[in-house]
Amino acid sequence: MLMEASFPFSLSAANQQPCYRGGPATLVCKAVIDETHDSKTFVFEDSQSRSFDFKPGQYISFKFEIEGKLCPRAYSICSTPTRPHNVQITVKRVPGGLVSNWLNDHMRPRMSVEIADIAGRFNYFDIPSRKPLLLSGGSGVTPVMSMLQYITDVVDQVDVEFVHFARTPKDIIFRDQLEFIARRFSNIKVHMVVGETGEETCFRGRMGTISASLMQSLVPDLPQREIFMCGPEGFMKAARAMAAEVPIRAVYEESFGERIPIEEPDKLGGEVYFSLSGKHGTCAPGETILEAALNSGIWIESSCHQGVCGSCKVKLTQGMVDMQDLGGLPACERSEGFVLACCSRPMGSVSIDA
């Protein structure tokens, strides 16, 4: 005999919970989880107890304050919107990285942080695929892990190949989860590749670096795949070269890494006039318009800090800048006078609508 179950809450009531749908908010750290020897996952809840509405693969624009200085950074969400009561990011230490090291050393449960928004065009909802190849290097695993968890949570029978590159087995973020998913879901194949095995003698993955020949041996139907890839810029350059050798159906990418070094920074710098705010700032040689704005108390939305996402777009109304971007500004907007504040350095005095 079937009996009606009694639950302490109703689904209809849960669905009526207020929902965060974008914009500034305060997040509270709920937990800190050790992932590897140099990376941690930070679990955040909304201070207003709202659930989160985001797309798997998107990132959060944080506004960290460290030693009295505003430090905006973007981190991809590694959790899935099917579990909307929190958002999670995983941060790997970077040599000399101000924010990444601060988070790993100081972030604790009950501490709060400010965010500007959750956004990103690199996501599984806006770019659906029936044969996705989720490709990542190092901490670039986070947005594709969000996609993978969404696919498994909704039991989507899409044919997934997941390939992750790390320096050694101990550097593989989410290794236990990936191995579990590979055992549990027959439609998902997980490949882990390392440069060296280190101290581990029983590693069952592959050794090597990303190349067309290695990828084709791991994924025989590679040309039929749509690649979603993310990683540090060195990895991304090699991944792009691989994709150029093989007639891939489509390639989508996210890249949050180090800035491109600027040659001859001594030729750059100058006064910056922020016309909408009525304030003046100064860019020292090598400094960006974004840095000048923050030093002048002017907030410009920003995320990737290397000219990829386009969130820091501003109008240049006077003067010239040296802009070293990675494709975050369409040609039509360039022609209209827009620049990306995070990667633009004044070549003399300039005026900006900000």
Contacts in CASP RR format, 6 or more apart in sequence:
PFRMAT RR
TARGET T0000
AUTHOR 0000-0000-0000
METHOD contacts of the structure
MODEL  1
MLMEASFPFSLSAANQQPCYRGGPATLVCKAVIDETHDSKTFVFEDSQSR
SFDFKPGQYISFKFEIEGKLCPRAYSICSTPTRPHNVQITVKRVPGGLVS
NWLNDHMRPRMSVEIADIAGRFNYFDIPSRKPLLLSGGSGVTPVMSMLQY
ITDVVDQVDVEFVHFARTPKDIIFRDQLEFIARRFSNIKVHMVVGETGEE
TCFRGRMGTISASLMQSLVPDLPQREIFMCGPEGFMKAARAMAAEVPIRA
VYEESFGERIPIEEPDKLGGEVYFSLSGKHGTCAPGETILEAALNSGIWI
ESSCHQGVCGSCKVKLTQGMVDMQDLGGLPACERSEGFVLACCSRPMGSV
SIDA
17 49 0 8 1.000
17 50 0 8 1.000
17 51 0 8 1.000
18 48 0 8 1.000
18 49 0 8 1.000
18 50 0 8 1.000
18 51 0 8 1.000
19 50 0 8 1.000
19 51 0 8 1.000
19 52 0 8 1.000
19 53 0 8 1.000
19 84 0 8 1.000
20 46 0 8 1.000
20 48 0 8 1.000
20 50 0 8 1.000
20 51 0 8 1.000
20 52 0 8 1.000
20 53 0 8 1.000
20 118 0 8 1.000
21 53 0 8 1.000
22 53 0 8 1.000
22 117 0 8 1.000
22 118 0 8 1.000
22 119 0 8 1.000
23 115 0 8 1.000
23 116 0 8 1.000
23 117 0 8 1.000
23 118 0 8 1.000
24 114 0 8 1.000
24 115 0 8 1.000
24 116 0 8 1.000
24 117 0 8 1.000
25 46 0 8 1.000
25 47 0 8 1.000
25 48 0 8 1.000
25 50 0 8 1.000
25 114 0 8 1.000
25 115 0 8 1.000
26 46 0 8 1.000
26 47 0 8 1.000
26 48 0 8 1.000
26 112 0 8 1.000
26 113 0 8 1.000
26 114 0 8 1.000
26 115 0 8 1.000
27 44 0 8 1.000
27 45 0 8 1.000
27 46 0 8 1.000
27 47 0 8 1.000
27 87 0 8 1.000
27 112 0 8 1.000
27 113 0 8 1.000
27 114 0 8 1.000
27 115 0 8 1.000
28 44 0 8 1.000
28 45 0 8 1.000
28 46 0 8 1.000
28 47 0 8 1.000
28 110 0 8 1.000
28 111 0 8 1.000
28 112 0 8 1.000
29 42 0 8 1.000
29 43 0 8 1.000
29 44 0 8 1.000
29 107 0 8 1.000
29 108 0 8 1.000
29 109 0 8 1.000
29 110 0 8 1.000
29 111 0 8 1.000
29 112 0 8 1.000
29 113 0 8 1.000
30 43 0 8 1.000
30 44 0 8 1.000
30 45 0 8 1.000
30 86 0 8 1.000
30 109 0 8 1.000
31 42 0 8 1.000
31 43 0 8 1.000
31 109 0 8 1.000
32 40 0 8 1.000
32 41 0 8 1.000
32 42 0 8 1.000
32 43 0 8 1.000
32 107 0 8 1.000
32 108 0 8 1.000
32 109 0 8 1.000
33 40 0 8 1.000
33 41 0 8 1.000
33 42 0 8 1.000
33 43 0 8 1.000
34 40 0 8 1.000
35 41 0 8 1.000
35 90 0 8 1.000
35 173 0 8 1.000
35 174 0 8 1.000
36 92 0 8 1.000
36 170 0 8 1.000
36 171 0 8 1.000
36 172 0 8 1.000
36 173 0 8 1.000
37 170 0 8 1.000
37 171 0 8 1.000
38 92 0 8 1.000
38 93 0 8 1.000
38 104 0 8 1.000
38 171 0 8 1.000
39 90 0 8 1.000
39 91 0 8 1.000
39 92 0 8 1.000
39 93 0 8 1.000
39 104 0 8 1.000
39 139 0 8 1.000
39 173 0 8 1.000
40 90 0 8 1.000
40 91 0 8 1.000
40 103 0 8 1.000
40 104 0 8 1.000
40 107 0 8 1.000
41 78 0 8 1.000
41 88 0 8 1.000
41 89 0 8 1.000
41 90 0 8 1.000
42 88 0 8 1.000
42 89 0 8 1.000
42 90 0 8 1.000
42 91 0 8 1.000
42 103 0 8 1.000
42 107 0 8 1.000
43 79 0 8 1.000
43 86 0 8 1.000
43 87 0 8 1.000
43 88 0 8 1.000
44 86 0 8 1.000
44 87 0 8 1.000
44 88 0 8 1.000
44 89 0 8 1.000
44 113 0 8 1.000
45 85 0 8 1.000
45 86 0 8 1.000
46 52 0 8 1.000
47 112 0 8 1.000
51 84 0 8 1.000
51 85 0 8 1.000
52 81 0 8 1.000
52 84 0 8 1.000
52 85 0 8 1.000
52 86 0 8 1.000
52 87 0 8 1.000
52 118 0 8 1.000
53 81 0 8 1.000
53 84 0 8 1.000
54 77 0 8 1.000
54 81 0 8 1.000
54 87 0 8 1.000
54 118 0 8 1.000
55 81 0 8 1.000
55 120 0 8 1.000
55 123 0 8 1.000
55 124 0 8 1.000
55 125 0 8 1.000
55 126 0 8 1.000
56 77 0 8 1.000
56 80 0 8 1.000
56 81 0 8 1.000
56 123 0 8 1.000
56 124 0 8 1.000
56 125 0 8 1.000
56 143 0 8 1.000
56 146 0 8 1.000
56 147 0 8 1.000
56 149 0 8 1.000
56 150 0 8 1.000
57 76 0 8 1.000
57 77 0 8 1.000
57 120 0 8 1.000
57 122 0 8 1.000
57 123 0 8 1.000
57 124 0 8 1.000
57 143 0 8 1.000
57 144 0 8 1.000
57 146 0 8 1.000
57 147 0 8 1.000
57 254 0 8 1.000
58 76 0 8 1.000
58 77 0 8 1.000
58 118 0 8 1.000
58 119 0 8 1.000
58 120 0 8 1.000
58 122 0 8 1.000
58 123 0 8 1.000
58 143 0 8 1.000
58 146 0 8 1.000
59 74 0 8 1.000
59 75 0 8 1.000
59 76 0 8 1.000
59 77 0 8 1.000
59 118 0 8 1.000
59 119 0 8 1.000
59 120 0 8 1.000
59 143 0 8 1.000
59 254 0 8 1.000
59 256 0 8 1.000
59 303 0 8 1.000
59 309 0 8 1.000
60 74 0 8 1.000
60 75 0 8 1.000
60 76 0 8 1.000
60 77 0 8 1.000
60 87 0 8 1.000
60 89 0 8 1.000
60 115 0 8 1.000
60 117 0 8 1.000
60 118 0 8 1.000
61 72 0 8 1.000
61 73 0 8 1.000
61 74 0 8 1.000
61 115 0 8 1.000
61 116 0 8 1.000
61 117 0 8 1.000
61 118 0 8 1.000
61 119 0 8 1.000
61 301 0 8 1.000
61 302 0 8 1.000
61 303 0 8 1.000
61 311 0 8 1.000
62 72 0 8 1.000
62 73 0 8 1.000
62 74 0 8 1.000
62 75 0 8 1.000
62 113 0 8 1.000
62 114 0 8 1.000
62 115 0 8 1.000
62 116 0 8 1.000
63 70 0 8 1.000
63 71 0 8 1.000
63 72 0 8 1.000
63 113 0 8 1.000
63 114 0 8 1.000
63 115 0 8 1.000
63 116 0 8 1.000
64 70 0 8 1.000
64 71 0 8 1.000
64 72 0 8 1.000
64 73 0 8 1.000
64 99 0 8 1.000
64 102 0 8 1.000
64 103 0 8 1.000
64 113 0 8 1.000
65 71 0 8 1.000
65 114 0 8 1.000
66 98 0 8 1.000
66 99 0 8 1.000
66 102 0 8 1.000
69 294 0 8 1.000
70 294 0 8 1.000
70 299 0 8 1.000
71 98 0 8 1.000
71 99 0 8 1.000
72 116 0 8 1.000
72 294 0 8 1.000
72 302 0 8 1.000
72 303 0 8 1.000
72 305 0 8 1.000
73 99 0 8 1.000
73 303 0 8 1.000
73 305 0 8 1.000
74 256 0 8 1.000
74 302 0 8 1.000
74 303 0 8 1.000
74 304 0 8 1.000
74 305 0 8 1.000
74 309 0 8 1.000
75 89 0 8 1.000
75 91 0 8 1.000
75 142 0 8 1.000
75 256 0 8 1.000
76 89 0 8 1.000
76 140 0 8 1.000
76 142 0 8 1.000
76 143 0 8 1.000
76 146 0 8 1.000
76 230 0 8 1.000
76 254 0 8 1.000
76 256 0 8 1.000
77 87 0 8 1.000
77 88 0 8 1.000
77 89 0 8 1.000
77 118 0 8 1.000
77 142 0 8 1.000
77 143 0 8 1.000
77 146 0 8 1.000
78 88 0 8 1.000
78 89 0 8 1.000
78 90 0 8 1.000
78 141 0 8 1.000
78 142 0 8 1.000
78 143 0 8 1.000
78 145 0 8 1.000
78 146 0 8 1.000
78 174 0 8 1.000
79 86 0 8 1.000
79 87 0 8 1.000
79 88 0 8 1.000
79 146 0 8 1.000
79 149 0 8 1.000
80 146 0 8 1.000
80 149 0 8 1.000
80 150 0 8 1.000
80 153 0 8 1.000
81 150 0 8 1.000
82 149 0 8 1.000
82 150 0 8 1.000
82 153 0 8 1.000
82 154 0 8 1.000
83 153 0 8 1.000
87 118 0 8 1.000
89 142 0 8 1.000
90 139 0 8 1.000
90 141 0 8 1.000
90 142 0 8 1.000
90 173 0 8 1.000
90 174 0 8 1.000
91 99 0 8 1.000
91 100 0 8 1.000
91 103 0 8 1.000
91 104 0 8 1.000
91 139 0 8 1.000
92 100 0 8 1.000
92 138 0 8 1.000
92 139 0 8 1.000
92 173 0 8 1.000
93 100 0 8 1.000
93 101 0 8 1.000
93 104 0 8 1.000
94 100 0 8 1.000
94 101 0 8 1.000
116 301 0 8 1.000
117 301 0 8 1.000
119 303 0 8 1.000
119 309 0 8 1.000
119 311 0 8 1.000
120 309 0 8 1.000
122 143 0 8 1.000
122 228 0 8 1.000
122 230 0 8 1.000
122 252 0 8 1.000
122 253 0 8 1.000
122 254 0 8 1.000
123 143 0 8 1.000
123 147 0 8 1.000
124 132 0 8 1.000
124 146 0 8 1.000
124 147 0 8 1.000
124 150 0 8 1.000
124 151 0 8 1.000
124 228 0 8 1.000
127 226 0 8 1.000
127 228 0 8 1.000
127 252 0 8 1.000
129 158 0 8 1.000
129 226 0 8 1.000
129 228 0 8 1.000
129 250 0 8 1.000
130 158 0 8 1.000
130 159 0 8 1.000
131 158 0 8 1.000
131 159 0 8 1.000
131 221 0 8 1.000
131 224 0 8 1.000
131 225 0 8 1.000
131 226 0 8 1.000
131 249 0 8 1.000
132 147 0 8 1.000
132 158 0 8 1.000
132 160 0 8 1.000
132 161 0 8 1.000
132 225 0 8 1.000
132 226 0 8 1.000
132 227 0 8 1.000
132 228 0 8 1.000
133 161 0 8 1.000
133 162 0 8 1.000
133 163 0 8 1.000
133 219 0 8 1.000
133 222 0 8 1.000
133 225 0 8 1.000
133 226 0 8 1.000
133 227 0 8 1.000
133 228 0 8 1.000
134 144 0 8 1.000
134 147 0 8 1.000
134 148 0 8 1.000
134 160 0 8 1.000
134 161 0 8 1.000
134 162 0 8 1.000
134 163 0 8 1.000
134 228 0 8 1.000
134 229 0 8 1.000
135 144 0 8 1.000
135 163 0 8 1.000
135 164 0 8 1.000
135 227 0 8 1.000
135 228 0 8 1.000
135 229 0 8 1.000
135 230 0 8 1.000
135 239 0 8 1.000
136 144 0 8 1.000
136 145 0 8 1.000
136 163 0 8 1.000
136 164 0 8 1.000
136 165 0 8 1.000
136 229 0 8 1.000
136 230 0 8 1.000
136 231 0 8 1.000
137 164 0 8 1.000
137 165 0 8 1.000
137 166 0 8 1.000
137 230 0 8 1.000
137 231 0 8 1.000
137 232 0 8 1.000
137 235 0 8 1.000
138 164 0 8 1.000
138 165 0 8 1.000
138 166 0 8 1.000
138 167 0 8 1.000
138 171 0 8 1.000
138 173 0 8 1.000
138 231 0 8 1.000
138 232 0 8 1.000
138 235 0 8 1.000
139 173 0 8 1.000
139 231 0 8 1.000
139 232 0 8 1.000
140 230 0 8 1.000
140 231 0 8 1.000
140 232 0 8 1.000
140 254 0 8 1.000
140 256 0 8 1.000
141 164 0 8 1.000
141 173 0 8 1.000
141 174 0 8 1.000
141 230 0 8 1.000
142 173 0 8 1.000
142 230 0 8 1.000
143 228 0 8 1.000
143 230 0 8 1.000
143 254 0 8 1.000
144 162 0 8 1.000
144 228 0 8 1.000
144 229 0 8 1.000
144 230 0 8 1.000
145 174 0 8 1.000
145 177 0 8 1.000
147 228 0 8 1.000
148 160 0 8 1.000
148 162 0 8 1.000
148 181 0 8 1.000
148 188 0 8 1.000
150 156 0 8 1.000
151 158 0 8 1.000
151 160 0 8 1.000
151 188 0 8 1.000
152 181 0 8 1.000
152 184 0 8 1.000
152 185 0 8 1.000
152 188 0 8 1.000
157 187 0 8 1.000
158 187 0 8 1.000
159 187 0 8 1.000
160 187 0 8 1.000
160 188 0 8 1.000
160 189 0 8 1.000
161 189 0 8 1.000
161 191 0 8 1.000
161 218 0 8 1.000
161 219 0 8 1.000
161 225 0 8 1.000
162 178 0 8 1.000
162 182 0 8 1.000
162 188 0 8 1.000
162 189 0 8 1.000
162 190 0 8 1.000
162 191 0 8 1.000
163 191 0 8 1.000
163 193 0 8 1.000
163 215 0 8 1.000
163 218 0 8 1.000
163 219 0 8 1.000
164 172 0 8 1.000
164 178 0 8 1.000
164 190 0 8 1.000
164 191 0 8 1.000
164 192 0 8 1.000
164 193 0 8 1.000
165 193 0 8 1.000
165 194 0 8 1.000
165 195 0 8 1.000
165 209 0 8 1.000
165 210 0 8 1.000
165 235 0 8 1.000
166 172 0 8 1.000
166 173 0 8 1.000
166 192 0 8 1.000
166 193 0 8 1.000
166 194 0 8 1.000
166 195 0 8 1.000
167 194 0 8 1.000
167 195 0 8 1.000
167 196 0 8 1.000
168 194 0 8 1.000
168 195 0 8 1.000
168 196 0 8 1.000
168 197 0 8 1.000
168 198 0 8 1.000
168 200 0 8 1.000
169 175 0 8 1.000
169 192 0 8 1.000
169 194 0 8 1.000
169 197 0 8 1.000
169 198 0 8 1.000
169 200 0 8 1.000
169 203 0 8 1.000
170 198 0 8 1.000
170 199 0 8 1.000
170 200 0 8 1.000
171 194 0 8 1.000
172 178 0 8 1.000
172 192 0 8 1.000
172 194 0 8 1.000
175 192 0 8 1.000
178 190 0 8 1.000
178 192 0 8 1.000
179 190 0 8 1.000
181 188 0 8 1.000
181 190 0 8 1.000
182 188 0 8 1.000
182 189 0 8 1.000
182 190 0 8 1.000
191 205 0 8 1.000
191 206 0 8 1.000
191 218 0 8 1.000
191 219 0 8 1.000
192 205 0 8 1.000
192 206 0 8 1.000
193 205 0 8 1.000
193 206 0 8 1.000
193 207 0 8 1.000
193 208 0 8 1.000
193 209 0 8 1.000
193 210 0 8 1.000
193 214 0 8 1.000
193 218 0 8 1.000
194 203 0 8 1.000
194 205 0 8 1.000
194 206 0 8 1.000
194 207 0 8 1.000
194 208 0 8 1.000
195 207 0 8 1.000
195 208 0 8 1.000
195 209 0 8 1.000
196 207 0 8 1.000
197 203 0 8 1.000
197 207 0 8 1.000
206 214 0 8 1.000
206 218 0 8 1.000
208 214 0 8 1.000
209 238 0 8 1.000
210 235 0 8 1.000
210 238 0 8 1.000
210 239 0 8 1.000
210 242 0 8 1.000
211 238 0 8 1.000
211 242 0 8 1.000
212 242 0 8 1.000
212 245 0 8 1.000
212 246 0 8 1.000
215 222 0 8 1.000
215 242 0 8 1.000
215 246 0 8 1.000
216 222 0 8 1.000
216 246 0 8 1.000
219 225 0 8 1.000
222 246 0 8 1.000
222 248 0 8 1.000
223 246 0 8 1.000
223 247 0 8 1.000
223 248 0 8 1.000
223 249 0 8 1.000
224 249 0 8 1.000
225 248 0 8 1.000
225 249 0 8 1.000
226 248 0 8 1.000
226 249 0 8 1.000
226 250 0 8 1.000
226 251 0 8 1.000
226 252 0 8 1.000
227 239 0 8 1.000
227 243 0 8 1.000
227 248 0 8 1.000
227 250 0 8 1.000
227 251 0 8 1.000
227 252 0 8 1.000
227 253 0 8 1.000
228 252 0 8 1.000
228 253 0 8 1.000
229 236 0 8 1.000
229 239 0 8 1.000
229 251 0 8 1.000
229 252 0 8 1.000
229 253 0 8 1.000
229 254 0 8 1.000
230 236 0 8 1.000
230 253 0 8 1.000
230 254 0 8 1.000
230 255 0 8 1.000
230 256 0 8 1.000
231 239 0 8 1.000
231 254 0 8 1.000
231 255 0 8 1.000
231 256 0 8 1.000
231 257 0 8 1.000
232 255 0 8 1.000
232 257 0 8 1.000
232 258 0 8 1.000
233 255 0 8 1.000
233 257 0 8 1.000
233 258 0 8 1.000
233 260 0 8 1.000
233 306 0 8 1.000
236 253 0 8 1.000
236 255 0 8 1.000
239 253 0 8 1.000
240 251 0 8 1.000
240 253 0 8 1.000
243 251 0 8 1.000
254 308 0 8 1.000
255 304 0 8 1.000
255 306 0 8 1.000
255 308 0 8 1.000
255 326 0 8 1.000
256 303 0 8 1.000
256 304 0 8 1.000
256 305 0 8 1.000
256 306 0 8 1.000
256 308 0 8 1.000
257 304 0 8 1.000
257 306 0 8 1.000
258 306 0 8 1.000
259 305 0 8 1.000
259 306 0 8 1.000
259 324 0 8 1.000
259 343 0 8 1.000
260 306 0 8 1.000
260 324 0 8 1.000
260 326 0 8 1.000
260 343 0 8 1.000
262 268 0 8 1.000
262 286 0 8 1.000
262 322 0 8 1.000
262 324 0 8 1.000
262 345 0 8 1.000
265 285 0 8 1.000
265 286 0 8 1.000
265 345 0 8 1.000
266 285 0 8 1.000
267 285 0 8 1.000
267 347 0 8 1.000
268 283 0 8 1.000
268 285 0 8 1.000
268 286 0 8 1.000
268 322 0 8 1.000
268 345 0 8 1.000
268 346 0 8 1.000
268 347 0 8 1.000
268 348 0 8 1.000
269 283 0 8 1.000
269 284 0 8 1.000
269 285 0 8 1.000
269 286 0 8 1.000
269 287 0 8 1.000
269 345 0 8 1.000
269 346 0 8 1.000
269 347 0 8 1.000
269 348 0 8 1.000
270 282 0 8 1.000
270 283 0 8 1.000
270 346 0 8 1.000
270 348 0 8 1.000
270 349 0 8 1.000
270 350 0 8 1.000
271 280 0 8 1.000
271 281 0 8 1.000
271 282 0 8 1.000
271 283 0 8 1.000
271 346 0 8 1.000
271 348 0 8 1.000
271 349 0 8 1.000
271 350 0 8 1.000
272 280 0 8 1.000
272 281 0 8 1.000
272 282 0 8 1.000
272 283 0 8 1.000
272 289 0 8 1.000
272 292 0 8 1.000
272 293 0 8 1.000
272 296 0 8 1.000
272 346 0 8 1.000
272 349 0 8 1.000
272 350 0 8 1.000
272 351 0 8 1.000
272 352 0 8 1.000
273 279 0 8 1.000
273 280 0 8 1.000
273 281 0 8 1.000
273 318 0 8 1.000
273 349 0 8 1.000
273 350 0 8 1.000
273 351 0 8 1.000
273 352 0 8 1.000
274 280 0 8 1.000
274 281 0 8 1.000
274 293 0 8 1.000
274 296 0 8 1.000
274 298 0 8 1.000
274 352 0 8 1.000
274 354 0 8 1.000
275 317 0 8 1.000
275 351 0 8 1.000
275 352 0 8 1.000
275 353 0 8 1.000
275 354 0 8 1.000
276 353 0 8 1.000
276 354 0 8 1.000
277 296 0 8 1.000
277 298 0 8 1.000
277 354 0 8 1.000
279 296 0 8 1.000
279 297 0 8 1.000
279 298 0 8 1.000
280 296 0 8 1.000
281 292 0 8 1.000
281 295 0 8 1.000
281 296 0 8 1.000
282 292 0 8 1.000
283 289 0 8 1.000
283 291 0 8 1.000
283 292 0 8 1.000
283 345 0 8 1.000
283 346 0 8 1.000
286 345 0 8 1.000
287 345 0 8 1.000
288 341 0 8 1.000
288 342 0 8 1.000
288 343 0 8 1.000
288 344 0 8 1.000
288 345 0 8 1.000
289 314 0 8 1.000
289 321 0 8 1.000
289 339 0 8 1.000
289 341 0 8 1.000
289 344 0 8 1.000
289 345 0 8 1.000
289 346 0 8 1.000
289 350 0 8 1.000
289 352 0 8 1.000
290 300 0 8 1.000
290 302 0 8 1.000
290 305 0 8 1.000
290 312 0 8 1.000
290 341 0 8 1.000
290 342 0 8 1.000
290 344 0 8 1.000
292 346 0 8 1.000
293 299 0 8 1.000
293 300 0 8 1.000
293 341 0 8 1.000
293 352 0 8 1.000
293 354 0 8 1.000
294 300 0 8 1.000
298 354 0 8 1.000
300 312 0 8 1.000
300 314 0 8 1.000
300 341 0 8 1.000
300 354 0 8 1.000
301 311 0 8 1.000
301 312 0 8 1.000
302 311 0 8 1.000
302 312 0 8 1.000
302 341 0 8 1.000
302 342 0 8 1.000
303 309 0 8 1.000
303 310 0 8 1.000
303 311 0 8 1.000
303 312 0 8 1.000
304 310 0 8 1.000
304 311 0 8 1.000
304 342 0 8 1.000
305 342 0 8 1.000
305 343 0 8 1.000
306 325 0 8 1.000
306 326 0 8 1.000
306 342 0 8 1.000
306 343 0 8 1.000
307 324 0 8 1.000
307 325 0 8 1.000
307 326 0 8 1.000
307 327 0 8 1.000
307 328 0 8 1.000
307 329 0 8 1.000
307 340 0 8 1.000
307 342 0 8 1.000
307 343 0 8 1.000
308 325 0 8 1.000
308 326 0 8 1.000
308 327 0 8 1.000
308 328 0 8 1.000
309 328 0 8 1.000
310 328 0 8 1.000
310 329 0 8 1.000
310 340 0 8 1.000
312 340 0 8 1.000
312 341 0 8 1.000
312 342 0 8 1.000
313 329 0 8 1.000
313 333 0 8 1.000
313 338 0 8 1.000
313 339 0 8 1.000
313 340 0 8 1.000
313 341 0 8 1.000
314 338 0 8 1.000
314 339 0 8 1.000
314 340 0 8 1.000
314 341 0 8 1.000
314 352 0 8 1.000
314 353 0 8 1.000
314 354 0 8 1.000
315 336 0 8 1.000
315 337 0 8 1.000
315 338 0 8 1.000
315 339 0 8 1.000
315 352 0 8 1.000
315 353 0 8 1.000
316 337 0 8 1.000
316 338 0 8 1.000
316 339 0 8 1.000
316 344 0 8 1.000
316 350 0 8 1.000
316 351 0 8 1.000
316 352 0 8 1.000
317 351 0 8 1.000
317 352 0 8 1.000
317 353 0 8 1.000
318 349 0 8 1.000
318 350 0 8 1.000
318 351 0 8 1.000
319 346 0 8 1.000
319 347 0 8 1.000
319 348 0 8 1.000
319 349 0 8 1.000
319 350 0 8 1.000
319 351 0 8 1.000
320 346 0 8 1.000
320 347 0 8 1.000
320 348 0 8 1.000
320 350 0 8 1.000
321 339 0 8 1.000
321 344 0 8 1.000
321 345 0 8 1.000
321 346 0 8 1.000
321 347 0 8 1.000
321 350 0 8 1.000
322 344 0 8 1.000
322 345 0 8 1.000
322 347 0 8 1.000
323 329 0 8 1.000
323 339 0 8 1.000
323 340 0 8 1.000
323 343 0 8 1.000
323 344 0 8 1.000
323 345 0 8 1.000
324 343 0 8 1.000
324 345 0 8 1.000
325 340 0 8 1.000
325 343 0 8 1.000
326 343 0 8 1.000
328 340 0 8 1.000
329 338 0 8 1.000
329 339 0 8 1.000
329 340 0 8 1.000
341 352 0 8 1.000
341 354 0 8 1.000
END
